[in-house]
Amino acid sequence: MKASAPRFLKRLLLWFMGALIVIGTLMGVLAGTPFGSLLIVRGAERVLAPHLQIAAVRGTLLGGLDITGLTYQEADLGIHAGTLSLRWRPLDLLGGRLSITALEGTHIAVVLPETTPATSPQASPATAPPPFQAPMSVLIDRLALHDVFIAYGSQGYFIADLHGRASLDRQTLRVTRLTASNTEISLRASGRLALATPFATQLDGSYTLRVPRLGRTQGRASLNGPLNALDT
């Protein structure tokens, strides 16, 4: 009996490892087919319900997904995408990085939660939000979003086209040749932004203003220092 216990544990371990390999293989096979990818996406939608809703999905997780009618709502944060196309390199996850070769979307709406100011001079200042820290690094080789609307409180911002390259490493967002434009203004910038207070920022870029009757005005600008020190 004593000799059989280690043998039993060894067999149990081998069975467990074999089961993981089989499950991983099946998931890989499912992710490579449209039907299997649909099952995985719908499973994720059920897990995140009622926050996440997806109207339709085409493609595969391995080859690329085309999503229609994506909505994510949690507390005061809301995100909606009319269409969203994702192409990525799944094997890079083994190295702890999410590598997206292309992320394209149209009719994007983002509602950001508004910070509530202090109601009286004696009231304590608003507590700073906890620092954001990504669970893994993220790289987006090509970002192309069209018809983007961002709402923050009573303010609204429309961006006709947003494209460029971006990466996220823990608490730092880096952008390369990120261009945002609409009918009145076009901005192009490269640099970095810390995602924790005081939001240290270093951006360099150019701008183009289109003023009726005055034509176009071009120039260069830079932003260096803590973002929360800006008086808007």
N, C-alpha and C positions, 0 to 999 in steps of 0.2 A: 504493500500500500504506500509506503514511504517513497519507493522508487517511482511509483506511478504518478505521484502528485506533480513533480516537475515536468514529466512528459505531458500530463494533461494541460498544465499551464502553457507549455510550449505550443501545443496544438491549438489551444484557445487563442493565443497571440497570433499564430499563423492564420487562423480562421478570420480573426478580426482584421488583420492586414489585407487578407484576400478580399474580404467584404468591402473594405474601403476602396480597393483597386477596382472591383467590379462596379461599385456605385459611381466612382469617378469616371470610369469608362462609359457607363450608361449616360451620365450627365453630359459627357463630351459628345456622345452620339446624338443625344437629344438637342444639345445646343447647336449642332451642325445641320439640323433639319428645321424647316419652317414650322411643322406641327409641334416638334419638341420645344422649340424656342417660344412658341405661343403658350405652351403649357407652363414653362418656367416664368414667363412674364406675368401670366395670369395668376400664378401662385404667389409671386411677389406682390401683385396688386391686392390679393386677399390678405396677405400678411400685414400690409400697410393700410388696409381699409380702416376707416373711411377717408383717410388723408389722400390716398392716391387713386386716381381714376384714369383709365386709358380707353379710348373709344375703339381704336383698331391698330393692329400690328402686322407688319409684313417683313419678310426677310428672316435671317437667322442671327443668333447671338455671335456666331463665329465669323460669318461673312458680312454682317451689317444689318442694322434694324432701321425700318422706316415706321415712325409712330405718328398717328393722327389723333388729335384731341387729347393731349396729356394735361391733367390738372392735379396740382398738389396744393393742399390747404391744411395749414396747421396754425391754430391760434390766429394771430394777425398777419401771418405770412402766407401769401398766395402766389402761385406760379401757374401760368397756363401757356401752352404752346399749341398753335393750330396744327403745325407739322414739325416733326423733329427727325433728323436723319443722323445716325450714329455709325461711325466706322472706327474700329479700335484694334489693338494688338493684345489678345487675351493672355498670351504666354508671358507678357511683361509683368502680370500680376505675381508670378513666381518670384520676381525680384523686388516686390513691394512697391510697384509703381503702376498707376493706371495710365496707360498711353492711348490717347484718342487721336487717331490720324485725321479725322474730319468730324466736326459737329456743325450741322446746318439746321436752321430753323426759320419758320415764318410765323408772323402774327403772335409775337411773344408779349405777354403781360405779366408784370411782376408788381406785387403789392407788398411794400416793406412795412414792418411794424414801426409805429411812431413812438419816439421817446416822450414820456410825460414829464413836463417841467415841474419844478417845485411850485406849490400853490401859495406859499407865503415866505417872507424873508426868514422866518424862524424854522421853516421846514428844512430838513436835512437834504443835501444835494442828492440827485438821482444816483443810484448805485450803478457803477460802470458795468457793462455787460461782461460776462466771463470771456477770457481770450479764446478765440477760435483756434483750433489745432486740428489739422487734417489727419486722419488715421494713416494716410499714405500720400506720397507725392503724386501729383497729377500733371500730365502734360497734354496740351491740346495743340497739335501741329497746325491745324487750320480751323479757325472759328469764323463762321459766316451766318449772321442773324439778320433778318429783315423785318421791318415793321415792329419795332420794340417799343413798348410803353412801360414806363416805370413810375409808379405812384408812391409818394411818401407823404402821408398826412393829406394836406390840402394841395400839395404840389404835384404836378405831373410833368413828365419829360418824355418826349417822343424822339426816337432814333430811327431814321429810315433804314440805315445800313450800319452794321457793326461787324468788322472783320479784323483778323490779325492772328497772332500766336500768343498763347498764354501758358503759364505753368504755376503750380501751387506746391510749395514745399513747407509743410508744417504750418508756420504762421506768416508766410510771406507769399504774396501774389506778384508775379512778374509778367509783364506784357512786352511784346516786341512788335513794333509797327502796328499797334492797335489803332484802327481808324473808326471814328464814329461821325456820322454825317446826317443832316437833314436838309431842308430847303434853304435854311438861313445860315448854317455854320457847318464847317467840317474840321474835325480835330484829329490829329495823328500824334501818337505818343509812344515812348518806350521808357521803361523804368520799373520800379518796384513799389509795393505798398504793403506795410505791415498790417496784419489783421488783428492786432491787439493794441490797446491804448499804450501810448498816445498816437498810434497809427502813423508811424514814421513813413514819410513819402518822399520819393525821389523820381520825378517824371520830367522828361525833356521831350519837346515836340514842336509842332507847328499848327497854325490855325488859318482858316480861310473864312472870312465873313462875306456874306452876300447881302448888301444893303440896297433896297429899292432906290432907284434914281442915282445912287452913288457908285454902283458897280461893286467890284470885289476888292476886299482888303486882305492882305496876307501878312503874316508875321510869325515870330517864334516866341515860345514861352517855356518857362520851367517852373517846377513846384518842388521845393525842398523844405523839409521840416515836418513837425507833427501836424497831421491833418485836422485834429480836433481843436487846434489853436486858431483855425481860420474863422473869421467873423463873417457869417453869411447873413 
